[in-house]
Amino acid sequence: MSLSRNELRKLGELGLARGEGLPALMRAAALALARARGLDGEMSLRLRLFQTPEREGFEALEEHFARAEPDALGQLYEVLLEAGGRKRSGSYFTPGALALQVTRAALSARGDTLPASVCDPALGGGAFLLAAAEELARRGAGSRRAIVETRLYGADLSPLAVAVAEAALWLWCGEPDLDPTPLRERLLALDALERGWEQRLPGVGARGFELVIGNPPWVAYAGRAAQPLEPSVRRRLSESFRAFRGYPTLHGLFVERAAELAPNGVLALIVPSPLADLEGYRPVRRALGATHAPCEPLLELGQDAFEGVTQPCFALVASPGGGAEDGRPFRLVERQRARGAASEVQAPEVLTRIASLPSLPRELFGELGFQSAGDVAKTLFLRADAPDERHTLPLLEGKRVSEFRAAPPKLFLNPDPGALARARCRVRSREQYLRARFVVRQTAKYPIAALHDGLPFRNTLLAGFEHEEISPALAVALLNSTLYRALHLALRRDARQAVFPQVKVGHLRALPRPPHDPGAFRALEGLTRRASADSSVAGLRPELDGLVFGLFGLTSDERDAVRRFVLRCAPELARAGI
């Protein structure tokens, strides 16, 4: 019988409420599974999980687990990790079906040869080793006992996680006389990022593992979601791992370490989708490319692959054979949701050609927005149609900006210096905001731009500045055009995802500079002024797109191909008259 995530959580919370703690709870669940299968004999007492004394009072838990499968043991452990600790550790419940899907992709990358050694360096509750064991048995790799005794390896920082995985694999084997000692030699409580431990394992040595698989913890050490890291540890990781440069993350380190653990083997890890193409992850891709080649296109698993977590992710499967150390982006078969259709996005050739042209001036774009994090929204902001006596400074937000137009702000800030200092915030001077001649929405799938009158704004907007080559009115027209939106959607995979799309300064700077045509420039500038004064922008769409398409010399067929591509990636733009 399969238990749902909610059932597991309720059962676990019921047990934890008795105050015995997680080890006693996991022991009770494992014992229920063992008794139901007639496996509670002498050998079961050698399992690490059974080294603690038996407790009473887990009757409800034992009743349910007597009818469950062995993988429910690891699933129970993973769903009960404390929420805050789970965020810090980056560990999430891995559904068995997802582990099996990634396992099959990894085995396919090996062709007809089944791996003699499979390692999960971030073991957790053992979901991936169970999936690997099941699939190896199905493909004729030997008896369950032989698979458990000779082919499976794993490591985890948590001794309890290792004990849970050991018990789950022993129960899966289903032989009461199986001595768990061989498992104890292969499932280790240690930091898999430390080097050398794998060479001491039986049957591994210097040649490494033939398959490294798993779902490493997703932890960032930079950016808004950064977790704290001791300076000495940060320095050591920076010196020891190429992948710790750029945007440093724990999962990036595991990618590099997995490649080291399987120098002649396949690796298959679930990682966040931005690792495929975000510039900050280029060092990770370079480190992997030194020894392994991704089996492209790589399958995206959807933003909802993990219940309770909204994060696009994919299965990074790579085979030995490096040489591509340029850190180029990986090609993905994109999928918005786990149950949705997956397809590789092919942009029209004309977009590839235009994207190779010289880019817009770097000085044209920058960041000036008011940074608001933590409790700032609760303590300093007022959402209303008008200011009050304390909240006197209007702040323009991204959601108030549409193409060519900025609506009056409905957010007001308390500009008191003391309040700002306590919140560790600062407001730029009026002169600095006056430098911004146009703004671009930051939280959007594609560029949405409007002229700006100098009002202070939040960091949900990016700043556009005066430039001798590209006037503000020309820049706004270009960014709102179908062609420039198509270019952004073609160049940025994250722009096509359903959650957390963003337009960044680097994205805008990478867009192509238009061919110099004073007449077309004047026409586009005039269109921006008309659209900024008139709310019916849709009527100007054919003129806008015709001018921009004409600037780049697109044929009628190429224009149609660009429109179809945009509507496929952003169907909501059909309302804009594209």
N, C-alpha and C positions, 0 to 999 in steps of 0.2 A: 504494500500500500504506500502511496506517495502522500506526504504531508505538505500542505501549502506553507508558504513563508509566514502567514499570519497565525496558522495553527502552531507552528514551531515556536513563534514568539510567545504566544499565550501560554503554551505548556512550560516554556522556559521561565517566564516571569512568575508563573505559579510556583515553580520549584525554588526559584531564587528568593521568593518572598519568605521562605522558611528560614532564610539566613545561613544556609549551609555553604553557599558560595558555588561558583561555577565548576570547580573540579568535582565536587560531590555530585552535582547535577549531571555532569557528563558521565560520571561513573555509573549512575543509576540508569541512564539511557542506554549505555553500552551493555550493562548487565541484562536489561530487559531484552535487548536484541539477541544476546547470547543465549539466554534461557529459552527464548522462543524457538531457537534453532538447535537446541541441545548441545550448545558449545560452551557451557559454563563449567567445564571440568578443570582438571589440574593445569593444563596449558594456558587457559584463559587467565589464571592468576599471575602469569609471568608478564602479562601486558602492563605497560607503564601506567595505563589509566586505572588499573585495578590495584595499584600499590597502596592507595589510601583506603581506610576502613569503610565498610559498607554502612550506609545510613538508611534509616527508615523514613517513611512519610512521602515517598514519591509515587504513590499508587497511581494517580492519574497519568503521570508521565509514563510510567512503566506499562500501563494498559495500552496506550497509544503506540509506544515504540515496539511492543510485542508484535505489532502488525505492520511495522515499517520496514524499509529496505536499509541496508548498511549505510548508504550515502546520506541518509537522514541524520546520522550522527554528526558528521562534519557540517551539515547545513544548520543544525541546531547550534553548534558552537559559533558559526559565523554570524547568525542573526542576533545572537545574544551579546556580541561585543558592544560594550558601552558606546552610546551614540557619539559622545565627544571624543572618546579615545579612537573610535573608528575614523572620525574625520581627521584626527592627527596622524593616525597610522595609515590612512588611505586604503583600508581593507574593506571589502564589500562581499556580501553573499553572492556566490557564483552558482547560478542554477545548473543542475546536472545536464540539461539539454544543451546549454551553451558550452559547457566544458567538452561535451561529446562532439559538438560541431567543430570546435577548434582542433580537437584531437584528430578528427577525420581529415581536416585540411592539412594538418602537419604530416600525417601518414601518407597522404596523397603526394606531398612534396618529396617523399622518399621513394616513390615508385613502388616496385614490388618487394623491396627489402624491408623487413620489419626490424625495428630498432632493438638491439640487445640491451640497451641501457636507456632508461627514461628518467629524467630528473625534473622535479618542480622546486626551484630555489626559493619560492615564496609559498610554502606548502599549505598554510591555512588548515582547513579541515580535511584536506586530501581530495577535493573534488576532481582535480585534473588527473591525479594518479589513479583514482577509481575509474575515470572515463578511459584512460589509457589501458588499464588492465582489462576492462570490459571489451574494448575494441581489439586488443591483442588476442584475447581468448577467442573472439568471434572470427578472427582472421587466421586462426590455427597456429598461434605462436607457442602452443604447449598447454599443459594443464594449468588450472588456476594456481595450484601450489607452486609450480615451476616459475610462473610469471611473478608471483609475489616474492619468492625466495631469491630470484636471480636478476630480475630486470628493472625493478623500481627503486628510485632514490629520491630523497627530498631533504629540504632544510627549512627551518623557520626559527626566528628569534624566540618564539614562545614555546617553552617545554610542553605546555598543555596542548597547544595546537599539534605538536608532533605526536603526543600521546593519543590524541583523538584520531589523527590520520592513521597511525599504526593500528589502533583498534578497528577502525572502519575497514582497512584492507584485510586484516586477519578475519574479520567476520565475513567479508566478501568471499574469501577463499573457502570458508565453510567446512574446514577439516579440524575436528576437535584435537587431533594429535599433533597439529602443526606447532612447532616450537617458534615463538615470535622472535627468538634471538637474531636470526638473519635480518629481520626487519629493523631491529634495534641498531644493527651495524650500518644500515643504509638510510635510516631516517634520523636526522641529527638536529639537535637544538643548538643552532649557531647562526651567525650572521653570514649569509651566503655571499655578501659583497667582499668578505675577507678572502684572500687568495691562498690556494694551496690545499685546502681541506679535501677537495675532490680527488686529488692524486693519491690520497691515503685510503680511498674506498676500495673494497674488494671488487674486482672485475672492471675497474675504470682506468686508473693510472694516468699516464701522461696523454693518452690519446683522447681523453675526455668522453663526454656522453654522446650518444648517437641522436638523442632528441632531448631538448630542453623546452619545457612547456609550462604555462601557468598564467596567472593573473597577478602580476606584481603590484605592490601598493602604489597608489597614485598620490604622490605628495609633491607639492611645489615648494621651493625654497626662495622664490622671488615672486614679485607681483602681488596682487590683492589677496590671493589665497595663501600667501607664504606662511609656512610653519617655521617656528624658531629652530635655529641650529647653532650649536656652540661654535665660536670662531675657529677653535683649533680643529674641530671636525670638518668644518667648511674648507679650511686650508688643506687638510689631508686629502679630502675627496677631490679637490681641485687639482692637486698634484698627482693623484693616482688614476684619475679617469678623464679621458678626453670628452666624454659625454656630459661632464659637469660644467662645461662652459656654456655661453649663451644663456638660455633659460634653464637653470639648474633644477632638476627634478629627481626624485627617487626612482621613478619608473624608467627614466632615461638611463640611470646607472645600471638598472637591471637589464636593459637591452644590451649594453656593452658587456656586462658580466655574462649574460647568456651566450653571447658570441664566443667569449673566452672558454666557457664551460663546454661548448660544443664546437671546437675548432674545425672538426671534420663532419659535423652533424647538422641537423635541422633545428631551428628554434621557432617557437610559436607562442607568442605572448599577446594578451589582450591589453591594449594601450589606448589612451585618448586619441581621437582622430587628429587633433592639431599636430601631433608628432609627425604626421605624414608630410606636412607642408609648411608649417609655421617656421619663419626664419630663425627664431630662437632655438628651435630643435635641430638646426643644421648640424651642430657638433655631434648629436646623437646619430644622425643619419651617416655622417662621415665615419664615426667610430664603427658602426655596423658595416659600412661599405668596405672597410679595410679587409674584411675576411669573408663576408657573406653578401649574397645578392637577394633582394626581396623577390618573392614569387608573385610578381604583378600580373594582373591587377589584384590588389588585396581587398578582401571582403569587409565592408563596413557592417557593423552589427546593430546599428541603430542607437538613437539617443536614450532609449528606454530598455536597453539590454539588461540593466540592473535595476530591480524594483526599488523605488525610492530615491534613485539617482538619475538626474537628467544630465547626461554627458555623452555626446557622440563618441563612439569608440570603434576600433577595428582589430582584426586579427593580423598581427604582424608575423607573417611566415617567411622565413629566409633560409636559403640553402647555402652550403659552403661554396666559395668562389667569389672573392672580392675583386677589388681593383677600381671600383667606382667610388672614390673618396671625395667627390665634389659636393656631397650632401644634397643632391638634387631632390625635389619632392617625389614622393611615392604616388603611383597611380592607384586610385581606389575605385572599387565598384560601390557606388554610393547608395546608402539606404537611410531614410529618415527614421523609420521605426523598425523594431525587431520583426514585426509581422508584415512589413511592407515589401514591395518589390525592390530589387537591387539592380542598378544599371550603371555602367561606366559612362560618364558624361563626355560627349564628343562635341567640342565647340566648332563652329564653322571655320574653315581654313582662313577665311578673310580676317577673322579676329586674331588668329595667330600671326598673320602677316603684319597687321597694324600694331599689335602689341610689341613687335620687335623694333618699332621706330624709336627715335630719341624721346626721352620722357619729359614730362612737365618740369619746370624749374623747381628745385627743392624749396626755394625761399617762398614759394607761393602758399605753402600750407604750414601750420604749426598748431600748438596746443596752448590755449589761454584759459580754458574753462575752470570754474571754481571746483576744487576737489572736495567732495563731501563723502566721508566714510563714517562708519560706526554709528554713534547716536546723534550725529549732526542734524539729520533730518528731523529727529524728535525735539531737539533743544533749540535749534536756530531757525527752522523753516516755518513759514505760514503759507498754507495753500488757500487762496481766496481770490476773489475778483479784484480786491483793492488792498493796499497795505493797512496796517494798524500803527499805533503809536510806537511800538517796539520794532516791528518788522517793516522797515522802510525802504530797503534796497531791492528793487525788482531784479529777478534772475530769469533769463530766457532759458527754456529747456528744449531738448531735442524734439519732444513730442509736439511742441508748439510750432515747429518749422515744417512746412510742406514745400513742394517744388515752387520756387520763385517767391514764396511768401512766408513771413513770420507773423504769427498771431500775437496779440498782446500777452505779456507774461501773466501767469496765475500762480507764481511762486515768489515769495518775498522773504528776504534774509534779515536777521537781526545783525546789524553791522557793528555792534558794540565791540571795541577792541579787546576788552577783558573777556567777553564771552567767546570771541574768536580764538583768543590765546589759549583759553582752557580747553577748547575743542581742537587745538593744534591746527587751525585753519587760517588762511589769509585771503584777503580780497585784493585783487590787482587794482592798480590805479585806473581812473577814468581814461587817462591818456593811453594806457595799454590796450584797453578795450576798443578805443577809437581806431587803433591800428587795424583791427579786424574789419575788412571791407565787405566780407561775405562769410557765411557760416555753412557748415556741412553737418548733417546729422551723423552722429557716431554710432548710435544704436539702430542700424538699418541694414537691409540686405544689399542695398545698392546706393549710390550717391543721391542725396536729396539736398539741394543747395538753394540759398536765398541771399539776396543782398542784406547787409547789416548796417544798422544806424549807430553802433557804438554802445548798445546796452550790455551790461555785464551778463555773462551766461555760464551755465554749468558745464561740467566736463562731458556731458552727453552731446556737446557740439564741438566741432573742430573749427579752427580759425583759418580764414583765407585772407591773404594780404595783397596790397597793391604790388604790381610788378610791371616793369617797362614793356615786357613782351606780351603778357596776358593780362588784360584788364579784368577787374572784378566782374563786370557784366558779361564779358566773354566767358570767363571761367564758370559762372553760374549756368549759362546756356549749355556749355559743353557737358558739364556734370549731370544736368537734368536730361540730356538727350538719350535716346534709346541706344545709340552706338556706344556711348561711354558706360552706360549701365551694363550693356552686354559684355564689354571688355572686363569690367569689374567682376561680373558673375563668372566669366570664363577663367579669369586668372586666380580667383580666390575660392577654394573649395568651401571654406567656412561661410562664405556668403550664401551658399546654396543650402546650408543646413537649416532645419526648422527652428532651432533654439540658439540663442546667444549670437546671432550674426552681428558683425561689427564692421564699420568702415574706419580704417586707421590712417594716420598721417602717411605711413609708408605705402599704403595701398594707393592713395591719391597721387603721391609723388611718382609712382611707377606707371601711371597712365600716360599715354602717348601725347606728345606735343603736336598740335595740329599744323599742317602745312600752311605757310604764310600766305594769306589771301586777304588783303585789306578790305576789299569789298564785302566778302563773306563775314569778316570779323565785325564790320560796322552793322551789317544786317542782324547778326546774332546779338550784338549789344543792344540794338534797338528793340529786338524781340524781348530781351530780358526786362527792359524798362517797361514795355507794354504789359508783360505778364505780371510784373510786380505791382502794377497799378490796377489790374483787372483780375477778378476772382475766377473767371472762366478760362483756365489755362488749357483745358482739353482742346479747345478750338484752335489753339496755336501749335498743337503737337505735330500735325503734318508739315507745317512750315519749318518748325525747329528741326525735326528729323531730316527733312529734305536738305536743309542747309548743311547740317553736319555730315550726312552721308556724302553730299556733294564735295565737301572739303577733302574727303579722303578718296574720292573717285570710285565709290561703290557702284557696281552695276545693279540693275533691277533685281536680278536673281540673288545677288549677294545681300541686298537690303532685305529681301523676303526671308533669307536664311537667318539673318541676324534677328529679325522680329520673331520668327518661330522659336529660336533659341531662348530669347528673353522670356517669352510667354511660357515656355516649358519650365524654366527655372523660377520664374516669378509670375504665376498666372494672374495674380491680383492686378498686374499692370494693364490687363485688358481694359479695365475701367478708365485708364488714362488715355485711351484712344490709340494704342500702339497697333 
